[in-house]
């Protein structure tokens, strides 16, 4: 039996998604044939004509644009049809967030699908009824798919009934059925992710003028925090009968996996995608440091400023951390606390970034504008705080009220507009959550970005 994974993504937004890579490893070990249709390197005419660089990096010996220079220009649906004809899948498996769900639908509705389709990921978990309401979708995975997908593939291969599989949603006689959830898996039982499924250009990692090999890796699942703009609290509630939501694998498992990836792919770089690496205890980080040091792998990570301690910074630096992304979100403490439920103070942010910079770790920040109740003055408070912090790079976004988040519920945000479409992330300002007009929010986004010269990529 053949399973085709689909990875919806922006052009050249490279990096291997852990979810698909782990699922591929599981299916291959069970004897299934697996392939991938990846949006990342499908160069459409729109992408070809785009003049603006995708990211800002210090000059390197070659760039991602060099690596794709000779790629043929094609239509997404034509490339997909070509993959379907060549691979002839028995099941198509898609993992997608809300922002890409309609893009996937549009693609599937343009071609003649030769088999059933299952959709997993955040959108399927939080909005299973919406996902199953479309004819091209046959199944959804609610929650983790590690055991569910293998079970479904075995049932389809053997022609057996799949209606009792946990974590699955399906349609029968025009009615939608959502089965019960299964307990969360033990992360230490997972094999190393299968990176061989992906185009090797995903491993291209420029940093401070040099080129490294590596991609994303995740040690934990879930998050214990309750940020109002994040889907984690909604996921925790939807999966409350599955066990402890925030959990992490042992340091030994991480070291074993990274040792395997280093040996097979020659990696010397990793981006840990965990929500905040310093949520892990000092003892855990000490054990992790002892295992990672001999591998000589540099890495980046995300950090909540209120979790930073001098000891944890020392441990991160000793095991190879060279860059960290710190969540500032807003320069106004009242908005940060009352609107976003981020409890860290400006003083804590300054202290955290100071400790990181003193350890030689390059720092970038995450920021949001267009917050509920935010004014133009508040946006400049965020700009001013970042200038005061003297960070190496800034990332700024207009807040998007994802389905299931507290902000989405509080402000009565509907999943779909009057035309039945999900508003893309690029139209986040149109929700009108702040005290500013959408056009002003867009203007401030441009001002924010131009206020900082990005000298290096973190």
N, C-alpha and C positions, 0 to 999 in steps of 0.2 A: 504494500500500500504506500502511496505517495502523498506527502503533506507539503503544501506550498505556503510558507509564511509570507506575509505582506507587511512591509515596514513603511508606513506613510511618514514622510519627513520632508523638510525643506531642502532645496537643492544645495549641496555641499555642506550641509550641517552634519559633518561627519562625527562618528563616535558610535561604537557598537552597543546597542541596547541590551542590558543584562537579561531582561525577561525572555526575549526570543532566543538568545544564545544559550540560556539554561534549558529551555524547552527543547531546543534542537538536540542538545546533548542527551537528554532523557529519551527522546524518540529514536535517535540513532542507536543508542545502547539496546533498545528493544527490537531492533532490526528493521525499523521503518526507513524509507527513503525520504530525504528532506531537501528542499530547495528554498530559495528566497527571491522575492521580487521586492527590490529596495528602491524607493523613490530618490534616494540621496544623490545618485549619479546618473539619473535620467535627465539629460540636457534637452529641455524643450526650447522652442524658439524664443519664448519669453525670457528664459534664463540666459540664452545665448546673447540676446540683445541688451541684457542688463549690464550697465557700465559700472555701477557702484560696487566696490569690493565687499565681499561677504563679512570679513572680519578685519580688524586692524592688528597687524603684527609688525614686529621689527623685521627688516629684510632678512631673508634666509637664502641659502644656496638655490633653492627652488621653492615654488609655492603650490598650493592646491590647484590654483588656476593653471599652472604648468602641467600638472598631472592629468587634467581633464581637457587640455587644449585640443587633442586629436579625437575626442569623443564625437560621435555623430549626433547631429541635431535630430530629434525625433519627438513624436507625440507620446504622451504618457500611456494612452490607451493602446496605441500600436505596439509599444514596448511590452505592455502587459499581455496583449494577445499573443505576441511572439513567445513569451515565456510559457503561456498556457499550452500552446501548440507543441512546444518542445518538450516540456516536462510531463504534461498530461496528469495533473494532480487528481487525487481522489477526495481530497479535502483541502480547502483554503482556510488558513488560520491568520487572523488579523489581530494585532494588539494596538489599540489607539486611545488617545485621550480625546476629550470632547472637541478640541479645536480642529482635529483632522477627520472627525467622523464623517461629516458631509462630503469631504473630498474623496474618501473611500467609496461612499455611496455613489457619487457621480461617476467614478471610474467603473464600478461594478455594473452600473446601469447602462454603460456604453458598450459593454462586451457581452458575449454569450458565455456565461459561466458553465463549465462542464461538470461541476460537482457542488456539493453542499459547502456552506460557509459558516465558520464560527468566529465570533468577535469577542475578544477579551480586553482587559485593561480597565482603566478608571471609568470610562464612559459606560461600558457594559455593566460594570459593577454597580454604579450609582443610578444608571438610567436603563435598566434592562428592558423595560416595557417599550421605551422609545426605540432601542436598537432592534428589537424583534418586530416592531410594527412595519418594517420594510421587507418587501418580498424577497430581496436578494440575501437577506440574513436568515439562516436556518437555526443557529444556536448562539447562545451567549454563555460566556464563562463569568460567573459572579464570584469574585475573589480570586484565590490562587488557582492556577491551572496546571500545576506540576503533576498532580495525580489524575485530575479530571481529564486532561487532554489525552493522556496515555490510555485511560480507560475507554474514552470515546473512540479512539482510533482502533482499539482492539474489538470493540463492539461493531463498528462499521466494517472492519475487515472480515469478521466472522459472521456478519449478518444477524447479530444478536440485538435484542431490545436495549435501547439506551435510556429509556424513560425513568429509570431509577438511579441514574448516576447523580451523585451529589455535586453541588456547585454549578449545575447546568440549568439553562433555561432553553425552552424549545417551543415549537408550535405544532399543534395537532388538531386537525379538523377546524381550523380557523380560531383556535383558542390558544392563549399563551400559558405555559406552565413554568413555574420557577421552583426548582427543587431545593431541598434543605442544604445547608452548608456543611462542609466537613471540617474537622479540626485542622488547624495550621500544621504545616509540616515542620520537621526538625531540619533546620538549615544546614546542620553538619552532615546530613545525609545526601546533600546535592553534590553532583560531580562538577568539575571545573566547567565554565561556560565554553560553548563551541564557537570559536571565532572563525573557523574555517568556512563557515557558511557565508561570510561577508567579504565584500571587495576589500582587498588589502589596503586600499587608499584610506579606509577608515582608521588605520593605524598612524596616519600622518599627524604628527604633533609638533608644531612649531612653538618654541618658548624662548624668549630673550635672545632671538637671533640664531638659535640652534634648532636642529630638527631631531626629534625623538620618535621612538616607536611605542605606541601604547594606546589605551582606550579607557572605557569606563569599567569600574568594578564596584559591586555593592556588598557590604558585609552584613547589613541589617535590613529589616523590613519594618515599615511603620514608623511612627513618631509619637512620643508621649505629649507633645505640646498641643495647644488648642488655638492656633492662629485662625482668625476669622476668615481669612482669604484663602486658606489651604483646604484641600479635600481630605486630609488625613483624619480630622475628627468625624467627618461623614463616613469615611471608609471604616473607621473603628466601630461606629454605631451599626453600620450595615453588616459587619462581620463579628458582632459582639459574642456570638455563640461559638466562635471558632477557637477561642483561647486568648492568650496574652497577645495584644496587637503589636506592641513594640518589642522586638526580639532581635538577637544578633547571634551569628555563628561564633564558634570559638576562634581565638587567634590562630590556632594550629590549622584550622580549615582554610583561613585566609592565606596563610603562608604556603600551604600545600598548593592551593590554586594558583597563586602568583608564581610559585616556583615552576609549575607546569607551563604557564603562559610564557614565562621567560625562556624556558628551554625550547618550547615549540615555535614561538613567534619572535624570539629575540627582543622582547620588550625591555625598555629601560624607563618607562613612564606609566603611571596609572592616575586616573582621576577617580577618587572615591566619590560615589554619588549619594552616600548617606546624608540625611538631612543635616546632621551636625555631629562630626566625629568626636567632639568633646563631651557629648552626652554619655559616652562610654567612660567607665571608671578608670581611675589612675592605675589600678592593678591590671586591668584589661590592656591598657595602652602600654604598660611596662612589658607584659608578655608579648604583645604584638611587636613592639620595638625590638625585642631580642630575636624574634624570628625574621623580621624584615631587613635588619641591618646587613646581614651577609648577602642579601640579594642585590643590594646597591641599585634599588629602583627609586627614582625620584617621583614625587606625587603631589597632587593638589587635592584640596578638600573644601567642604563648606563648614562654617562655624557660626554658632550663635554666640554673640559677644558675652552674654551673662554666664556662659559655661567655661570661659577661659580662665585658666590658672597658670601661674608661672611654671609649675611642675609639668603640666600637660603640654605647654608650649615647648618646654625643653625636650620632652619625650618625642613630640612630633618632629621637631628639628633633627633629633638624633636618628630617627628611622627613615628620613628622606623627604620630609615635607619641605617644599620650596615655594609654594604659593597657596594662599587661602582666600576664599570668598566669604566675607563677613556680612551678615544681614543687618543693614542699617534701617532700611525700608522708609523711614521718615525722619526728618530732622526735628520734628515737633514731638516732644515727649507725650503730650496729651493725646494727640492723634494716634501715636504708636501704641499707647496703652489702651485707650478707650475704644478706638475703632478697630485696631488690628490685633489687640490682645497680646502685644509683645511687651513684656514687662521690663526689659532692659532699659537703663537710663543712658543719656548721652555720656555721662561720666564713665559708665561701664564700657561703652563702645570705645571711647578714647583710650581707656586703660588696656582693653583687649588688643586694639590695633597697635598700641605702643609696644606691648609685650611681643607681639608677632614680628614687628619691624626690627626690634632690638635683637631678635633671634635670627635675623637675615631672611625672614620669610616674606615674600612679596605679597601685598594685600590688594584685593579688589573688593568692592562693596556692591551689594544688591540694594536697589532703591525702587520705590513705587511712587507714582503721582496719580492724580485723579481720584484720590481717596474720598469716601463719603464725608462731606462737610469741609473738605480741604479748600483753602483759598490760595490765591496767587502768592501771597506773602508766605504761606506755609511751604510752598514748593521752593521758594528761595531760601527758606530755613534749611531745607534738605541740601540744597546746593552749597550753602555756606558751611554746613557741617562737614561735608565731604572735602571742601577746600581746607578746612581747619585740620582735618585728619591727614592730609597730604598722602593719600593713598596712591597706589601705582595705576589703578584703573577703576572706572566706575561702570556699572551696568544699571540701566534705568528702564522701567516699563510702566505702561499705564495699567492700573489694576483691572483685572478681568474677573467678574463674579461667576466663577465656575459653579455648575450645578452641585447642590449639596452643601456648599459652604455656608457659613453663618451669614455672611454678607448677602449672598444670593437670596437666602430665605428672608432675611430682615427687610430687604428692599423689594421683595416680590418679583424678582427677576424671573422671567419665563425662559425656558430652555430654547424655545423656537419663536421666531417673530411671526407676524401676521401672514407672511408668505411661506411659513413652514420651514424656514431655514435657521440654522444656528449661526449667530453672528460670529464671524472670524475674529481671532485675537487682534488682528490689525485694525478692527473697528471698536476696540475696547472703550474708547472715549465716548462712543455713541450711547452708552448706558446712562450717561449724565449723572453720575453719583456725586460729584463734587459740587462746589458752589460756583464753578466756572462753566462756561459754554464749552462744548466739545472742541470747537476750533481753537479756543484758548489753551486747552489742555494739550492739544497737538503742537501748538506753537511752543509751549513750555517744554515739551519733550525735546524738541529741536534745540532750544536754548540750553537745556540741561546737558545734552550730549556735547554741544559746542563749547561748553564752559570748561571742558577738561581735554587736554591734549593727552591722548593715550599713547604713552611712550613704549609700553611693553604690553604683551598679552598675558593675562593671568588666567 
